[in-house]
Amino acid sequence: MDTHKRKLSILGSTGSIGRQALEVIEKLQDKFEIIALTGGDNAKLLNKQIEKFKPKYAYCSNPNELSGAKYASLDEICSDRENDIILVAVSGKIGLRPTLKAIENGIDIALANKETLVMAGDIVMAKAKEKGVKIIPVDSEHCAIHQCIKDISQVDKLIITASGGPFLRKTTEDMKRATVEEALAHPRWHMGKKITVDSATLMNKGLEIIEAHHLFNMPYDKIEVVIHPQSIIHSAIEYRDGSVIAQLGLPSMHIPIQYAITYPERYEGIKSKSFSFTEIARLDFEEPDYGKFPTVKLAYHAGKTGGSATVCLNAANEEAVFAFLNNEICLFDIYSVTERMMASHNVVQNPTIDEIFEIDKEVRTLTKENIKRVCSK
Ligand SMILES: NC(=O)c1ccc[n+]([C@@H]2O[C@H](COP(=O)([O-])OP(=O)(O)OC[C@H]3O[C@@H](n4cnc5c(N)ncnc54)[C@H](OP(=O)(O)O)[C@@H]3O)[C@@H](O)[C@H]2O)c1
């Protein structure tokens, strides 16, 4: 039996994934030692977590507000080779540099931050291969696929499921009139605001297609999306002989988080209840309505174009989501704004990390200007 405690840092411990990760760790206290915890603006919660989990280091936006642990930057935390694994659960582009730093230092990654692969999947996966670092997905769909795959060379297709979000049964007109509260009322998952809005427009599924392409080295035309409102099948794969393997479970992020940080071991941990097919009774599936959710096709287009196209998609979408959350544009405009930015973007093939950040910055500036122009009309 392995008595070694796994040394873990959590980037984004004050967020939705980070808090659930600490709930998992509370149940598995004898399995983990926390090296570092990080927050952004919520120093109050971070300090409570520090008191309870006693990390060696911590980071938050304002170091003066930190108490109980030594301050360290995200890069410093990811350079500490004492870490066995780092859970990257910050939101947005800030996940990319620390992830690369951890990979350079040979530290395994439990990856929740999908922007890392959307922005720089080619670079990140190549570096991980070179350094022999494991990237274990936390996103429930990719975690499901990770669990199903034995031999990727024999897999013909990835089938990614989507709950359909709060507007599945609503019209495009309803989406145009949707309030921020309606967009944030996800029927299945409680997540941070950015990913919840992405789930309402289905851009989240688009980003997941790009993430799956990089994680599993699968061509885009072999990645399919299916709407499955009950969120019981978290995704599936089809082998070349027609055999389909799916991963099922109750909709809870605790399970994929636990899987990723304990991989390849499995523990009872946070499990609260046994799975019952008869309690579930029915599972439904349908094709996405691409007229209502054009974001999915836009993401396929960005992915197939490659290079900086996915950087542009990610940056423009994120700025448009922030504008929607600020009541500056309507929900449907998130697509229109992102599509306009994509149409005017000059794609750079094989961008370096510095170029990726430059392009990201440029697209964000242009997107904000575009939103201002549209709003002032
Ligand atoms: N939530 C889910 O169920 C889920 C599922 C799959 C994938 N993901 C992915 O996981 C990531 C996190 O999602 P989430 O829902 O947990 O987001 P969230 O609740 O918004 O949490 C984001 C975390 O990042 C921190 N953060 C934000 N800006 C920062 C900055 N500039 N510097 C340092 N830290 C910063 C936040 O700190 P403060 O709160 O202290 O400011 C918080 O700890 C996203 O990439 C998302 O796409 C989430």
Ligand as a Chemical Component Dictionary entry (heavy atoms), coordinates in Angstrom:
data_LIG
# 
_chem_comp.id                   LIG 
_chem_comp.type                 NON-POLYMER 
_chem_comp.pdbx_formal_charge   0 
_chem_comp.three_letter_code    LIG 
# 
loop_
_chem_comp_atom.comp_id 
_chem_comp_atom.atom_id 
_chem_comp_atom.alt_atom_id 
_chem_comp_atom.type_symbol 
_chem_comp_atom.charge 
_chem_comp_atom.model_Cartn_x 
_chem_comp_atom.model_Cartn_y 
_chem_comp_atom.model_Cartn_z 
_chem_comp_atom.pdbx_ordinal 
LIG N1  N1  N 0  -16.770 25.030 -12.235 1  
LIG C1  C1  C 0  -16.818 23.921 -12.942 2  
LIG O1  O1  O 0  -17.663 23.055 -12.693 3  
LIG C2  C2  C 0  -15.828 23.683 -14.054 4  
LIG C3  C3  C 0  -15.923 22.505 -14.797 5  
LIG C4  C4  C 0  -14.985 22.265 -15.781 6  
LIG C5  C5  C 0  -13.966 23.165 -16.040 7  
LIG N2  N2  N 1  -13.907 24.311 -15.323 8  
LIG C6  C6  C 0  -12.832 25.273 -15.619 9  
LIG O2  O2  O 0  -12.074 25.483 -14.429 10 
LIG C7  C7  C 0  -11.613 26.827 -14.345 11 
LIG C8  C8  C 0  -12.147 27.429 -13.050 12 
LIG O3  O3  O 0  -13.555 27.462 -13.103 13 
LIG P1  P1  P 0  -14.435 27.869 -11.829 14 
LIG O4  O4  O 0  -15.842 27.642 -12.228 15 
LIG O5  O5  O -1 -13.893 27.191 -10.617 16 
LIG O6  O6  O 0  -14.139 29.447 -11.779 17 
LIG P2  P2  P 0  -14.351 30.446 -10.564 18 
LIG O7  O7  O 0  -15.326 29.916 -9.597  19 
LIG O8  O8  O 0  -14.607 31.760 -11.195 20 
LIG O9  O9  O 0  -12.914 30.438 -9.835  21 
LIG C9  C9  C 0  -11.786 31.018 -10.445 22 
LIG C10 C10 C 0  -10.591 30.962 -9.518  23 
LIG O10 O10 O 0  -9.512  31.673 -10.136 24 
LIG C11 C11 C 0  -9.077  32.734 -9.262  25 
LIG N3  N3  N 0  -8.658  33.875 -10.073 26 
LIG C12 C12 C 0  -9.417  34.607 -10.904 27 
LIG N4  N4  N 0  -8.682  35.604 -11.447 28 
LIG C13 C13 C 0  -7.434  35.481 -10.931 29 
LIG C14 C14 C 0  -6.224  36.208 -11.094 30 
LIG N5  N5  N 0  -6.129  37.260 -11.917 31 
LIG N6  N6  N 0  -5.120  35.786 -10.406 32 
LIG C15 C15 C 0  -5.176  34.712 -9.585  33 
LIG N7  N7  N 0  -6.306  33.989 -9.377  34 
LIG C16 C16 C 0  -7.427  34.370 -10.049 35 
LIG C17 C17 C 0  -10.304 33.071 -8.427  36 
LIG O11 O11 O 0  -9.938  33.755 -7.236  37 
LIG P3  P3  P 0  -10.971 34.702 -6.403  38 
LIG O12 O12 O 0  -12.306 34.047 -6.455  39 
LIG O13 O13 O 0  -10.349 34.701 -5.034  40 
LIG O14 O14 O 0  -10.934 36.045 -7.055  41 
LIG C18 C18 C 0  -10.823 31.647 -8.167  42 
LIG O15 O15 O 0  -10.049 31.023 -7.186  43 
LIG C19 C19 C 0  -12.132 27.530 -15.601 44 
LIG O16 O16 O 0  -11.141 27.536 -16.566 45 
LIG C20 C20 C 0  -13.303 26.650 -16.055 46 
LIG O17 O17 O 0  -13.524 26.699 -17.443 47 
LIG C21 C21 C 0  -14.800 24.586 -14.333 48 
# 
loop_
_chem_comp_bond.comp_id 
_chem_comp_bond.atom_id_1 
_chem_comp_bond.atom_id_2 
_chem_comp_bond.value_order 
_chem_comp_bond.pdbx_ordinal 
LIG N1  C1  SING 1  
LIG C1  O1  DOUB 2  
LIG C1  C2  SING 3  
LIG C2  C3  SING 4  
LIG C2  C21 DOUB 5  
LIG C3  C4  DOUB 6  
LIG C4  C5  SING 7  
LIG C5  N2  DOUB 8  
LIG N2  C6  SING 9  
LIG N2  C21 SING 10 
LIG C6  O2  SING 11 
LIG C6  C20 SING 12 
LIG O2  C7  SING 13 
LIG C7  C8  SING 14 
LIG C7  C19 SING 15 
LIG C8  O3  SING 16 
LIG O3  P1  SING 17 
LIG P1  O4  DOUB 18 
LIG P1  O5  SING 19 
LIG P1  O6  SING 20 
LIG O6  P2  SING 21 
LIG P2  O7  DOUB 22 
LIG P2  O8  SING 23 
LIG P2  O9  SING 24 
LIG O9  C9  SING 25 
LIG C9  C10 SING 26 
LIG C10 O10 SING 27 
LIG C10 C18 SING 28 
LIG O10 C11 SING 29 
LIG C11 N3  SING 30 
LIG C11 C17 SING 31 
LIG N3  C12 SING 32 
LIG N3  C16 SING 33 
LIG C12 N4  DOUB 34 
LIG N4  C13 SING 35 
LIG C13 C14 SING 36 
LIG C13 C16 DOUB 37 
LIG C14 N5  SING 38 
LIG C14 N6  DOUB 39 
LIG N6  C15 SING 40 
LIG C15 N7  DOUB 41 
LIG N7  C16 SING 42 
LIG C17 O11 SING 43 
LIG C17 C18 SING 44 
LIG O11 P3  SING 45 
LIG P3  O12 DOUB 46 
LIG P3  O13 SING 47 
LIG P3  O14 SING 48 
LIG C18 O15 SING 49 
LIG C19 O16 SING 50 
LIG C19 C20 SING 51 
LIG C20 O17 SING 52 
# 
